[in-house]
Amino acid sequence: MLRSDHWKYRYITLPLEAYIALKG
């Protein structure tokens, strides 16, 4: 099973990467 930390990590990193892409 997927760990809760795993989905939390992706849930945070996905929008974070998008933010960096827009900012960059």
HUCOR-V501759 format. One record per residue. N is the residue number from 1. RES is the residue in one small letter. PHI is phi in whole degrees, 0 to 359 (none if undefined). PSI is psi in radians with two decimals (999 if undefined). Layout:
n=N res=RES phi=PHI psi=PSI
n=N res=RES phi=PHI psi=PSI
This chain:
n=1 res=m phi=none psi=2.66
n=2 res=l phi=283 psi=2.42
n=3 res=r phi=283 psi=2.60
n=4 res=s phi=300 psi=-0.60
n=5 res=d phi=296 psi=-0.53
n=6 res=h phi=294 psi=-0.88
n=7 res=w phi=291 psi=-0.56
n=8 res=k phi=295 psi=-0.70
n=9 res=y phi=298 psi=-0.82
n=10 res=r phi=291 psi=-0.67
n=11 res=y phi=298 psi=-0.49
n=12 res=i phi=270 psi=-0.72
n=13 res=t phi=288 psi=-0.60
n=14 res=l phi=301 psi=-0.98
n=15 res=p phi=294 psi=-0.50
n=16 res=l phi=294 psi=-0.76
n=17 res=e phi=295 psi=-0.68
n=18 res=a phi=296 psi=-0.70
n=19 res=y phi=296 psi=-0.75
n=20 res=i phi=294 psi=-0.69
n=21 res=a phi=297 psi=-0.74
n=22 res=l phi=291 psi=-0.69
n=23 res=k phi=289 psi=-0.68
n=24 res=g phi=286 psi=999
